[in-house]
Amino acid sequence: MRRSSSVALAAAMTAVAVVGTVAPAGAVTGASTGRLAEVRSAADGPALNRAALREAIAVQPQDGAAGVVAEVHKDGQTWRGTSGDVVGGRRVEPGAHFRIGSISKPMEAVILLQLSAEGRVDLDGTVQHYLPGLLPEDRFTQPVTVRQLLNHTSGLPQDFEGAPDTPQDETIDRRTDSMTFDQIIRATLRPDGRPGPGPRFAPGTKQEYNSFGYRVAGKLIEEITGHSFQQEVSTRILKPLKMRNTATAVPGRSTPVPRPYLPGYLPRTSGELVDVNEQGGLPSSMTSTTADLDRFITGLFDGRLLRPQQAAELFTVPRGADGKPLPYANGSNCNAGPAKGTACFSVGLMYSPLPDGTVLWGKTGSDPGYRSGVFASRDLAKRAVYAIGTSSSDTSGAPAVAQRLALAAFAH
């Protein structure tokens, strides 16, 4: 089983990320199937262009989307909207659940930052020290630190690097398979039938988005704590922030997205669209809602999860000996703003500058059938969360819906 990491959405997600303080929700309008639904905050005002936001999430034929759920907060005002399931003809509720993909990575980072504050792990300590024998010594001769795992400067290979691409029909048929961190690590570093990969670059010299580093980080969490990732994320993040609509994977089992849910579809080669909401996945696989992800980024930025020293890691991009951000290698990330081509990921998050000079921090995510994102300004005056249920297998580039939502949220 192979999982695509959703990082190509950066520009669009950045555009989408906005928020302010959460205001009480009002009534839902536009409830007919396949139509737009909207929730207004108690204090409507001119700052949010609600008509533009509604139009932004309306599914268009070229979007490769089946439905959308989104939430925007700006300077004390709140807007929530949905665009109905145009494939299955079902209504999408504002509280719809969806798969969050790599948005779980900041949660992994938070756990290790908390363990750092507790003195149980040193961010400058090495994988070779904490997990001896995990990295084959004949190929990985240089130390890789915990911080480098989290800020994508480890130079480790990508998930299943060198394996042939999985056909789309097989991806659909095997979507209920599950893999542990150990299984992913072994299949990547010590694959059957082909040589194992080596480093992509020397640790700490470049930045490249790397999901495999977070598989190692997940293994490290379980090794240090003696608990499953699911237990640690629930105890340290979900329960304290009252993220009651966020669910972790059940080890060794496939589970559907809880109802009400945002349907996500993948096409077979025959053209048949398959609702892929039921999946197995990874130990870090999770489902959530826009409201819960807003709770997460709010709690992350307002100090409820991390002490100041550890929280500073969220907003620090890696730099070289010359004091400049490291170059970004291999990919379409970190390609916006005056620092284009240099590191834009911190420990767990990524930054994206807006035209007005505001910097947003957050994360995108992708699972089969789903693309999502959550971003906010550091002062939490601007925040946004969105999820798209797909109707296409094309996950290249930023989603058109996200780009439109960004413009509607920030250009007025």
SVG drawing of the C-alpha trace seen along z (x, -y; Angstrom):
<svg xmlns="http://www.w3.org/2000/svg" viewBox="-34 -46 63 56">
<polyline fill="none" stroke="black" stroke-width="0.4" points="0.0,0.0 1.4,-3.4 0.2,-6.8 0.7,-10.0 1.8,-12.9 -0.1,-16.0 2.3,-18.9 1.7,-20.2 -1.3,-22.1 0.9,-24.7 0.1,-27.8 -3.6,-27.1 -3.7,-26.1 -1.9,-29.2 -4.5,-31.2 -7.2,-29.4 -5.8,-29.8 -7.6,-32.5 -9.3,-32.9 -10.2,-34.9 -12.0,-34.2 -14.7,-31.6 -18.2,-33.1 -21.4,-31.3 -23.0,-29.6 -26.4,-30.4 -28.8,-28.8 -28.1,-26.7 -29.4,-27.8 -29.4,-26.3 -30.1,-22.8 -31.1,-21.1 -29.0,-18.2 -26.0,-19.1 -26.5,-22.8 -24.4,-25.2 -25.1,-25.4 -23.8,-28.1 -23.6,-28.9 -23.3,-32.5 -21.7,-33.9 -23.8,-35.9 -21.9,-39.1 -22.1,-39.6 -19.9,-42.4 -18.3,-43.7 -14.9,-42.1 -16.0,-38.7 -17.4,-38.6 -19.9,-35.8 -21.2,-35.8 -17.6,-35.3 -16.9,-32.6 -20.1,-30.7 -19.1,-31.0 -15.6,-29.9 -16.6,-26.5 -19.3,-25.8 -18.0,-22.7 -17.2,-23.2 -16.8,-20.4 -13.0,-21.0 -12.3,-20.9 -12.0,-17.1 -14.1,-17.5 -17.3,-15.9 -17.9,-18.2 -16.4,-20.8 -16.6,-21.8 -14.9,-25.0 -14.6,-27.3 -13.1,-30.8 -12.6,-33.1 -11.5,-36.7 -11.2,-39.4 -14.0,-38.0 -16.3,-36.9 -17.0,-33.3 -18.2,-31.8 -18.9,-28.1 -20.0,-26.6 -20.5,-23.4 -21.0,-22.3 -23.1,-19.2 -21.9,-15.8 -22.4,-16.2 -21.5,-12.6 -23.8,-10.8 -26.4,-13.5 -26.1,-13.7 -26.1,-16.8 -22.8,-17.7 -23.3,-18.9 -21.2,-21.8 -20.1,-19.3 -19.1,-16.6 -16.1,-14.4 -13.3,-13.8 -9.8,-12.2 -7.0,-14.7 -3.9,-13.0 -0.7,-14.8 -2.4,-17.3 -1.6,-14.6 2.1,-15.5 1.9,-18.7 0.3,-16.5 3.3,-14.1 5.6,-17.1 3.7,-18.4 4.1,-15.1 7.8,-15.1 8.1,-18.7 6.2,-17.9 8.5,-15.0 11.4,-17.4 10.0,-19.8 9.7,-16.8 13.4,-15.9 12.6,-12.6 14.0,-13.3 16.6,-15.7 15.7,-17.3 19.4,-17.3 19.7,-13.7 20.0,-11.2 17.9,-8.5 20.9,-6.3 21.0,-6.8 17.3,-6.5 16.5,-3.8 19.8,-1.9 19.9,0.3 16.9,-1.3 19.0,-3.1 21.3,-0.6 24.8,-1.6 26.3,-0.8 24.1,-3.4 23.4,-6.0 26.8,-7.0 25.9,-10.5 23.8,-11.2 20.2,-12.2 18.7,-14.2 15.1,-14.2 14.7,-17.9 15.8,-17.0 13.0,-14.4 10.5,-17.0 11.7,-19.9 12.3,-17.8 16.1,-18.2 17.0,-14.5 17.8,-13.6 16.1,-10.2 14.4,-8.5 10.7,-8.9 8.1,-6.3 8.7,-3.2 11.3,-4.9 12.2,-2.9 9.0,-0.8 6.9,-0.7 3.8,-3.0 0.6,-1.3 -2.1,-1.1 -5.2,-3.1 -7.5,-0.1 -5.1,1.6 -5.1,-1.5 -8.9,-1.4 -9.0,2.4 -6.4,2.2 -7.6,-0.9 -8.7,1.1 -5.1,2.4 -3.2,1.1 0.5,0.7 2.4,0.1 5.3,-2.3 7.6,0.7 6.2,2.2 6.6,-1.1 10.1,-1.6 11.1,2.0 9.5,1.8 11.3,-1.5 14.7,-0.8 14.9,3.0 12.6,3.8 12.2,7.3 13.6,7.9 15.5,4.6 18.3,2.7 17.4,0.4 17.7,-3.4 20.3,-5.6 20.2,-9.3 18.9,-11.9 21.3,-14.4 23.5,-15.0 21.4,-15.6 20.9,-19.3 22.1,-20.6 18.8,-21.0 15.1,-20.8 12.7,-18.4 9.2,-17.5 9.5,-13.9 6.7,-11.8 9.1,-8.9 10.8,-11.0 7.4,-11.2 7.1,-7.4 10.4,-7.3 9.1,-10.0 6.0,-8.0 8.1,-4.9 10.2,-7.1 7.1,-8.3 6.0,-4.8 9.5,-3.7 10.0,-6.5 6.5,-6.4 5.8,-2.7 2.3,-3.7 0.7,-3.6 0.6,-6.8 -3.2,-6.7 -3.0,-6.8 -0.4,-9.6 -2.2,-11.9 -5.5,-11.3 -4.1,-12.0 -1.9,-14.9 -3.9,-16.7 -7.4,-15.5 -8.8,-15.3 -7.2,-18.6 -8.5,-20.5 -11.9,-18.8 -11.5,-17.6 -14.4,-15.2 -15.1,-14.7 -11.5,-13.6 -10.9,-9.9 -7.6,-8.0 -7.0,-4.9 -7.9,-1.5 -4.7,0.6 -5.1,3.4 -8.7,2.5 -10.3,0.5 -12.9,-2.1 -15.4,-4.3 -15.4,-8.1 -17.9,-8.8 -21.3,-10.2 -22.1,-12.8 -19.2,-12.6 -17.8,-14.2 -17.7,-11.6 -14.4,-11.1 -14.3,-9.3 -11.6,-7.7 -12.1,-6.6 -11.4,-3.1 -9.9,-2.7 -13.4,-1.8 -14.5,-5.3 -16.6,-4.0 -16.3,-6.4 -15.8,-4.5 -16.6,-6.1 -13.4,-5.4 -14.3,-6.8 -13.6,-3.4 -9.9,-2.9 -7.2,-1.2 -4.2,-3.4 -1.3,-4.2 -1.1,-4.6 -1.2,-8.3 -4.3,-8.2 -7.2,-10.3 -10.6,-11.8 -11.8,-15.1 -14.0,-18.2 -13.2,-21.8 -14.3,-22.9 -12.0,-20.4 -9.0,-21.3 -9.7,-25.0 -9.5,-24.0 -6.2,-22.3 -4.5,-25.2 -5.9,-27.6 -4.7,-25.5 -1.4,-25.1 -0.8,-28.8 -2.3,-30.1 0.1,-28.2 -2.2,-25.4 -0.1,-22.6 3.4,-23.9 5.8,-26.0 7.3,-29.0 10.7,-27.4 9.1,-24.5 6.4,-26.6 9.2,-28.7 10.2,-25.6 6.8,-25.8 7.8,-29.2 11.5,-28.6 12.7,-27.4 16.1,-25.6 19.1,-27.7 22.6,-27.0 25.9,-28.1 25.6,-31.4 22.4,-32.2 20.3,-31.9 17.3,-29.5 18.4,-26.2 17.8,-25.7 14.6,-23.7 15.2,-20.6 13.2,-18.6 9.6,-19.7 6.9,-22.3 6.9,-23.4 8.4,-26.6 8.0,-28.4 6.1,-31.5 7.1,-34.9 10.5,-36.6 12.1,-33.5 11.1,-31.3 13.3,-28.3 14.4,-28.2 13.1,-26.3 9.4,-27.0 8.8,-24.1 9.4,-24.4 9.0,-21.6 5.5,-20.4 4.3,-23.4 4.9,-25.4 4.7,-29.1 3.2,-31.0 3.3,-34.7 0.2,-36.6 0.4,-39.7 -0.4,-42.0 2.6,-40.8 0.7,-38.5 2.4,-35.2 0.2,-32.1 1.4,-28.9 -0.3,-25.5 -0.4,-22.2 -2.1,-20.5 -3.2,-16.9 -4.1,-14.2 -5.5,-10.7 -7.1,-8.7 -10.3,-10.6 -9.5,-13.6 -7.5,-16.9 -7.5,-19.3 -5.7,-22.0 -5.6,-24.3 -3.7,-27.6 -3.6,-30.6 -1.8,-33.8 0.3,-33.7 -2.1,-36.0 -5.0,-33.8 -6.8,-36.8 -7.0,-34.9 -7.7,-31.2 -9.2,-28.8 -9.8,-25.1 -11.1,-23.2 -11.6,-19.7 -12.3,-18.5 -13.8,-15.1 -12.3,-14.3 -13.8,-12.8 -10.4,-12.5 -7.1,-10.7 -5.2,-13.9 -3.6,-15.3 -1.0,-17.5 -0.9,-21.2 -3.0,-23.2 -6.8,-22.5 -8.7,-25.0 -11.3,-25.2 -8.6,-26.1 -7.3,-28.8 -10.7,-30.4 -11.4,-30.2 -8.1,-31.9 -8.9,-34.8 -12.4,-35.2 -11.1,-35.1 -8.1,-37.4 -8.8,-39.8 -11.7,-41.7"/>
</svg>
